[in-house]
């Protein structure tokens, strides 16, 4: 190694700095002493072969212009695209306690409203209380289910988090969940069977339904799983337990791919991925494994188009489906099978339905609730409403006309230079 002592001139120090800059070395200064030897190392991480004592470094610092530090830390962005208001996702009604609960996937929270909330004006409606904050652990929160007996709220995170979280009623703000269960990646819908004391969760990407005990927590394994190439699960979303009939009903978007190489097979016997029409499939309540559906509601007459949340009216034997693709609510007979038309549907400019993600029957009060993902609102109809009907009342979380950004867990971004647009896949 070569060493320069404290009598080296500024000129020598500057020359050394220029040489080192040109050859790609970086400087490491031991902090123990101002007279300590400073070692220069190449940027590739290999050991260097030049040392300078601190006086030379002082000369360099005095002779060279100051270098501005790059931005770092808590830096305010130049601009941002974000939605300051809740994006209402899934919805559930507790008629025993007159509560309506909706998830907010935009800001990671749960909103509680009195069942009679809402009006026909443009005024916003404040929730009775809300759960939101880093302590909750909620991120892209999706499905919701209620246990009125134990006064508990169940919800799952979709794509981020991979957890089911349970909160008690009446808590407010940034609170920790009562219990947490790890679930497979891509959880979306959740349904509670109080009679069997079970929770069923739809898993999008592996095309599965996982069933847990109601009190499952942490790393508890599911009691059973519905999955396989014959199960008819194709990107499952909405899910309900039909307790009286002992069935599970599932809304599917229609795309399927094998989970792994073993499931796909090899050679001439391999099973490729596919795109099918959206569907609603039905299974026995204790179904497990690669079981074929009992019934499949599918075809052009159904008008299914990105079916999301579902709700069951077991008193009147009907199923309601939030049809996100064409801003409608479809009502079918519970046992409909094949390519059949809805019993009735809600769609049109007077309905206030825009990007429906959640739907819930309130059979006690003869009402139907719809959560709008693209309009910061929820609308309430008479249970038998159809066509381009106006809602009885509306819950607004933002002033009318507030734009909904529509981010649904954005995973990338691209810039279209020709049109000067940002492209954001969700």
Secondary structure, 3 states (H helix, E strand, C coil): CECCCCCCCHHHHHHHHHHHHHHCEEEEECCCCCCCCEEEEECCCCCCCEEECHHHHHHHHHHCCCCCCCCCCCCCCCCCCCCCCCCEEEEEEECCCCEEEEEECCCCEEEEEECCCCECCCCCCCCCEEEECHHHCCCCEEEEEEECCCCEEEEEECCCCCEEEEEECCCCECCCCCEEEECCCCEEEEEEECCCCEEEEEECCCCEEEEEECCCCECCCCCEEECCCCCCCCCEEEEEEECCCCEEEEEECCEECCCCHHHHCCHHHCCCCEECCCEEEEEECCCCECCCCCEEEECHHHCCCCEEEEEEECCCCEEEEEEHHHCEEEEEECCCCECCCCCEEECCCCCCCCCEEEEEEECCCCEEEEEECCCCEEEEEECCCCECCCCCEEEECCCCCCCCCCCCCCCCCEEECCCCEEECCC
